[in-house]
Amino acid sequence: MDRTRGKLRIVCAAGVAVIGLTLAGCSSGGSGSGSGGGDAASGQTSRGPITYVQGKDNSNVVRPLIAKWNAAHPDEKVTFKEQSDQADQQHDDLVQHFQAKDSGYDVVDVDVVWTAEFAAKGWLTPLTGKMRIDTSKLLAPTVKTATYNNTLYAAPQTSDGALLYYRKDLVTTPPTTWSAMMQDCSIAERAGIGCYAGQFAKYEGLTVNTSEAINGAGGSVLAKDGSTPTLDTAKARAGLQNLVTAFKDGDIPAEAITYQEEQGRQAFESGKLLFLRNWPYVYNLAKTDGSSTVKDTFGIAPIPGADGIGSSTLGGHNAAISVYSKHKATAHDFLEFLESNETQKFFATQGSLAPVVGSLYTDPTLTSKLPYLPTLLTSIKSAEPRPVTPYYPAVTKAIQDNAYAALKGSKSVQQALKDMQAAVKSASNSN
């Protein structure tokens, strides 16, 4: 999922490939050459020009950073290969170039849910030995997203956690539980606007919102072992039922079944919603967009759960070095540049992106400009990652297909979760 460094970045690999093809070849990659056939050890002392691959840079974050790097490294210049703003296309583009053993994709931007898949296939250079990076200043949850089989395979670059945007001119105190938010929907009805929306179109955003609903109700998608699905439970049913009931009652507007991040943002900015679940990037746009009608009338809060603060899905992106890169020493230094304090501050101020350096969340110069940072830190610290598995594309498809059927009313919540459970179990056992 690329929210394009400020738009749609968190959206991930939604149904990215034919499942059988995706699962094939997901065997565990070694620390040297992996099943992808690349040599992670080659080029680790070599320097020279490299290419950085990432989704569309609509917020103009990447280009200024690369210009700064190139000015300081005239013999090791970075070329920016800009992908589309669609996460599935980004994923497929990376897969195609990895499969072709393309040495021209040196450093790649990897959604947190792709790390395990790409590492298992032997496409990412382990960040050990000469490639090691210092993670001591980074938020622990972000390091976990870049780790597979106890080995760091990528540099945490940006994080993400969900926020509840609300109309503070209509709601004095933001709701802290789901039931309290639903009670506040009477305020929206009196105001003639929709009550609540998230991301409910059939894509990765639906996996995120479904996971948050289940986790927020005390359930889980997978057990602690990371492989056993736990979807066919009373708590999971309560979580998905909350969304289904809200759609049925009109507390979630019918049109929200088509919403991805941007449609929800636009609806909120135009004054059509009381509450919106979305990512931090919305804050800057809602404050500065000429078309925003809520510049001075919206507030931010953690997303609500059953008994208090809900459980956000942990988002974000990491930067990884391809095993096929010929100039891994330069690529390594570029990773360190991306997670430096100065670069991380620029991500936050230029694109409203969540930094991975923990100390920045209490930096007075940043919090004065971005007052949501303390709330966001609460969200990230209480966040749950999506399943860490090489078979993630099949897992997310199972969640999306069945959750969407429940929201549309073509399946009962109980049947949707039974089918979801069976499909996730099948995907995990397919290799």
C-alpha positions in Angstrom: 0.0 0.0 0.0 1.4 3.1 -1.0 -0.1 6.3 0.4 2.3 8.0 -2.0 4.4 9.4 0.8 1.3 11.4 1.8 -1.5 9.8 -0.1 -2.7 6.1 0.1 0.7 5.0 1.4 -0.6 2.5 3.9 -2.6 0.5 1.4 -0.9 -2.7 0.8 -0.9 -5.9 -1.3 -4.6 -6.4 -1.9 -5.1 -9.6 -3.8 -1.8 -9.1 -5.5 -1.4 -12.2 -7.5 -3.0 -15.5 -8.3 -2.8 -17.3 -5.0 -1.3 -20.5 -6.3 1.5 -18.6 -8.0 2.0 -16.4 -4.9 2.4 -19.3 -2.6 4.7 -21.2 -4.9 8.4 -20.5 -4.1 7.7 -19.2 -0.6 10.2 -21.5 0.9 12.6 -20.1 3.5 15.5 -18.1 2.1 19.0 -18.5 3.5 21.1 -15.7 4.8 23.4 -15.9 1.9 21.7 -16.6 -1.4 18.1 -17.5 -0.6 15.7 -19.3 -2.9 15.6 -16.3 -5.2 19.0 -17.2 -6.5 20.7 -13.9 -5.6 24.0 -13.6 -3.7 23.4 -11.4 -0.7 27.2 -11.3 0.1 28.3 -9.9 -3.3 28.8 -6.2 -3.7 28.8 -5.4 0.0 32.0 -3.3 -0.3 31.1 -1.9 -3.7 30.1 1.7 -4.2 28.5 3.5 -7.1 25.2 4.8 -8.5 22.1 3.1 -7.3 18.4 3.2 -7.9 15.7 3.7 -5.3 12.2 2.3 -6.1 9.1 3.6 -4.4 5.5 4.5 -5.1 4.3 7.8 -6.4 5.7 10.8 -4.6 2.7 13.1 -4.7 3.7 14.9 -1.5 7.2 15.7 -2.9 9.1 14.0 -0.1 11.4 11.7 -2.0 12.8 14.1 -4.6 14.2 16.7 -2.2 15.8 14.0 -0.1 17.5 12.4 -3.1 18.7 15.8 -4.4 20.3 16.4 -0.9 21.9 13.0 -1.0 23.2 13.4 -4.6 24.7 16.8 -3.8 26.8 15.2 -1.0 27.6 12.0 -3.0 28.4 13.0 -6.6 30.0 9.6 -7.3 27.2 7.6 -5.6 24.1 9.3 -7.0 20.7 7.9 -6.4 18.1 7.7 -9.3 14.5 7.6 -8.2 12.3 5.0 -9.9 8.7 6.1 -9.3 6.1 3.5 -9.3 2.3 4.0 -9.6 0.2 4.9 -6.5 -1.5 1.5 -6.5 -0.1 -1.0 -4.0 -0.8 -4.1 -5.9 1.0 -2.7 -8.9 3.9 -1.7 -6.8 4.1 -5.2 -5.3 3.9 -6.9 -8.7 6.5 -4.6 -10.2 8.9 -5.5 -7.4 8.2 -9.2 -7.8 8.8 -9.1 -11.6 12.1 -7.3 -11.2 13.2 -9.7 -8.4 12.3 -12.7 -10.5 14.3 -11.2 -13.4 17.3 -10.7 -11.0 17.4 -7.1 -12.0 20.4 -5.4 -10.5 18.9 -2.0 -11.3 16.5 -2.2 -8.4 19.0 -1.5 -5.6 17.0 -0.1 -2.7 13.3 -0.9 -2.7 10.4 0.5 -0.6 8.7 -2.4 1.0 5.3 -2.4 2.7 5.6 -3.9 6.2 3.5 -6.9 5.1 5.8 -7.7 2.2 8.9 -8.1 4.3 8.3 -11.8 5.2 7.3 -12.7 1.7 10.3 -11.1 0.0 12.8 -12.3 2.7 11.5 -15.9 2.5 12.1 -15.9 -1.3 15.7 -14.8 -0.8 15.3 -11.4 -2.5 16.4 -9.1 0.4 19.9 -8.7 1.8 20.0 -9.5 5.5 21.1 -6.4 7.5 23.9 -8.3 9.3 27.6 -8.0 9.3 28.8 -5.2 7.0 25.1 -4.4 6.3 24.1 -4.0 9.9 22.3 -0.9 10.9 21.7 0.6 14.4 18.1 0.1 15.5 18.5 1.2 19.1 16.8 4.6 18.5 13.9 3.1 16.6 10.4 2.2 17.9 10.4 -1.5 18.7 7.2 -2.3 16.7 8.8 -0.8 13.6 11.9 -3.0 13.9 9.6 -6.1 14.3 8.0 -5.3 11.0 11.4 -5.4 9.3 12.4 -8.7 10.9 11.8 -12.3 9.6 13.0 -15.5 11.3 14.9 -13.3 13.9 16.9 -11.6 11.2 16.6 -7.9 10.2 15.9 -7.6 6.4 15.0 -4.0 6.0 15.4 -0.6 7.6 12.3 0.8 9.2 11.5 4.0 7.3 8.1 5.3 8.2 5.5 3.9 10.6 1.8 4.4 10.8 -1.1 4.0 13.1 -4.8 4.8 12.8 -6.3 8.0 14.1 -10.0 9.0 14.7 -10.7 12.3 13.1 -13.8 13.9 14.5 -15.8 17.2 14.3 -14.9 19.0 17.6 -17.5 21.6 16.8 -20.2 18.9 17.0 -18.6 16.5 19.6 -17.0 18.1 22.6 -15.2 15.0 23.8 -14.2 12.2 21.4 -15.7 8.8 22.1 -13.3 6.2 23.7 -15.4 3.1 23.0 -17.2 1.8 19.9 -20.5 1.9 21.6 -20.0 5.5 22.7 -19.2 6.5 19.1 -22.3 4.8 17.8 -24.4 6.7 20.4 -22.9 9.9 19.1 -24.3 9.0 15.7 -27.5 10.8 16.7 -25.5 14.0 16.6 -24.6 13.3 13.0 -28.2 12.5 12.2 -29.4 15.9 13.6 -26.6 17.6 11.6 -27.7 15.9 8.4 -24.3 14.2 7.8 -22.9 10.7 7.9 -21.7 9.3 11.2 -18.6 7.1 10.7 -16.5 5.8 7.8 -13.2 3.9 7.4 -11.9 2.0 4.4 -14.4 -0.7 3.4 -13.8 -1.2 -0.4 -12.5 -4.7 -1.2 -8.8 -4.0 -1.0 -6.1 -4.0 1.7 -7.8 -1.3 3.6 -10.6 -3.7 4.3 -8.2 -6.1 5.8 -6.9 -3.3 8.0 -10.3 -2.2 9.1 -11.6 -5.7 9.7 -8.5 -6.6 11.8 -9.0 -3.4 13.9 -12.7 -4.3 14.5 -11.8 -7.8 15.5 -8.8 -6.8 17.7 -10.7 -3.9 19.2 -13.4 -6.3 20.4 -10.8 -8.5 22.1 -10.4 -11.0 19.3 -7.5 -11.7 17.0 -6.8 -12.8 13.4 -4.0 -15.3 14.4 -2.9 -16.9 17.6 0.4 -15.8 19.2 2.2 -18.6 17.3 1.6 -16.5 14.2 0.2 -19.3 12.1 -3.1 -20.6 13.7 -6.1 -18.5 12.7 -8.5 -17.5 15.5 -11.3 -15.9 13.5 -14.1 -18.3 14.3 -14.6 -17.0 17.9 -17.2 -15.1 19.8 -15.0 -12.0 20.1 -14.1 -12.0 16.5 -17.8 -12.3 15.6 -18.5 -9.3 17.9 -15.9 -7.2 16.1 -17.1 -7.9 12.6 -20.7 -7.6 13.7 -20.1 -4.1 14.9 -19.2 -3.0 11.3 -22.1 -5.0 9.8 -24.6 -3.6 12.2 -23.4 0.0 11.6 -23.8 -0.4 7.9 -27.3 -1.9 8.4 -28.4 0.9 10.7 -26.9 3.6 8.4 -24.4 4.7 11.0 -21.8 3.9 8.4 -23.1 5.5 5.2 -23.9 3.0 2.4 -21.5 4.7 0.0 -18.6 3.9 2.4 -18.6 0.4 1.0 -16.6 2.0 -1.9 -14.2 4.1 0.3 -10.5 3.8 0.2 -8.4 6.3 2.1 -8.9 9.2 -0.2 -12.6 8.9 -0.6 -13.0 8.9 3.2 -10.7 11.9 3.5 -12.6 13.9 0.9 -15.9 13.1 2.5 -14.6 14.3 5.9 -13.0 17.4 4.5 -16.2 18.3 2.7 -18.2 18.1 6.0 -20.1 14.9 5.2 -18.8 12.9 8.2 -18.8 13.2 11.9 -16.1 10.6 12.4 -13.4 9.2 10.2 -10.9 6.4 10.8 -7.8 7.2 8.7 -4.0 7.7 8.8 -1.9 10.7 9.9 -1.4 12.0 6.4 -5.0 13.3 6.5 -4.1 15.8 9.2 -1.9 18.0 7.0 -4.2 17.9 4.0 -7.4 18.6 6.1 -5.6 21.7 7.5 -4.2 23.0 4.2 -6.4 21.8 1.3 -8.3 24.7 -0.3 -11.4 22.6 -0.5 -11.3 21.5 3.2 -14.3 22.8 5.1 -13.1 21.5 8.4 -9.7 23.2 8.7 -10.5 24.6 12.2 -13.2 22.3 13.3 -11.6 18.8 13.5 -9.9 17.1 16.3 -7.9 13.8 16.6 -8.1 10.9 19.0 -7.1 7.2 19.2 -9.5 4.8 17.5 -12.1 3.4 20.0 -12.3 -0.2 21.1 -14.7 -2.3 23.2 -13.6 -0.9 26.6 -11.3 1.9 25.7 -8.6 2.7 23.2 -8.8 0.4 20.2 -6.0 -1.6 18.6 -4.8 0.1 15.4 -3.3 -2.0 12.6 0.4 -1.2 12.5 1.3 0.3 9.1 4.4 1.7 7.5 7.1 1.1 5.0 10.7 -0.2 5.2 13.6 0.2 2.9 15.4 -3.0 1.8 18.5 -3.8 -0.3 18.0 -6.2 -3.2 20.3 -9.2 -3.2 20.9 -8.4 -6.9 22.3 -4.9 -6.2 25.9 -4.4 -7.3 26.6 -1.5 -5.0 25.4 -2.7 -1.6 27.8 -0.4 0.4 26.2 2.7 -1.1 22.8 1.1 -0.7 23.5 0.5 3.0 24.6 4.1 3.6 21.4 5.3 1.8 19.3 3.2 4.3 21.1 5.0 7.2 20.4 8.3 5.5 16.7 7.5 5.3 16.4 6.8 9.0 18.5 9.6 10.2 16.9 12.1 12.6 17.0 14.9 10.0 15.4 12.7 7.3 12.8 11.4 9.7 11.8 15.0 10.7 11.4 15.8 7.0 9.1 12.8 6.5 6.9 14.1 9.3 6.8 17.8 8.4 6.6 17.4 4.6 4.3 14.4 4.3 2.7 14.0 7.7 4.4 10.6 7.8 5.0 8.8 11.1 8.7 8.7 12.0 10.4 5.5 13.2 12.7 7.4 15.7 11.0 7.3 19.1 12.5 10.6 20.4 10.9 12.6 17.7 7.4 12.1 19.1 8.2 14.4 22.0 10.4 16.8 20.0 9.0 20.3 20.8 9.7 21.6 17.3 7.8 18.8 15.8 4.9 18.6 18.2 4.2 22.3 17.8 3.7 21.8 14.1 2.2 18.3 14.3 0.1 18.2 17.5 -1.2 14.7 16.7 2.2 13.1 17.3 1.6 12.1 21.0 -1.7 10.6 20.0 -0.1 8.8 17.1 2.5 7.3 19.4 -0.2 5.9 21.6 -1.7 4.4 18.5 1.5 2.8 17.3 2.4 1.5 20.8 -0.9 -0.3 21.1 -1.0 -1.4 17.4 -1.2 -5.0 16.2 0.7 -6.0 13.1 -1.0 -7.9 10.3 -0.1 -11.5 10.0 3.7 -11.9 9.5 3.7 -14.7 6.9 5.3 -15.4 3.5 1.7 -16.2 2.4 0.3 -12.8 3.2 -1.3 -12.1 -0.2 -3.5 -15.2 0.2 -4.3 -14.4 3.9 -5.4 -10.8 3.1 -7.5 -12.0 0.2 -9.4 -14.4 2.5 -10.1 -11.6 4.9 -11.2 -9.2 2.3 -13.5 -11.5 0.4 -15.4 -12.7 3.4 -15.5 -9.4 5.3 -16.9 -7.7 2.2 -19.5 -10.4 1.8 -20.6 -9.8 5.4 -20.8 -6.1 4.9 -22.8 -6.5 1.7 -25.2 -8.9 3.5 -24.5 -11.9 1.2 -23.0 -13.9 4.1 -23.9 -13.9 7.8 -21.1 -12.8 10.1 -20.8 -16.3 11.5 -20.5 -17.9 8.0 -18.0 -15.2 6.8 -15.7 -15.8 9.7 -16.0 -19.6 9.3 -15.0 -19.3 5.7 -12.3 -16.7 6.5 -10.8 -19.1 9.1 -10.8 -22.0 6.6 -9.2 -20.0 3.9 -6.5 -18.5 6.1 -5.7 -22.0 7.4 -5.5 -23.4 3.9 -3.2 -20.6 2.8 -0.9 -21.1 5.7 -0.7 -24.9 5.1 -0.4 -24.7 1.3 3.4 -24.9 1.1 
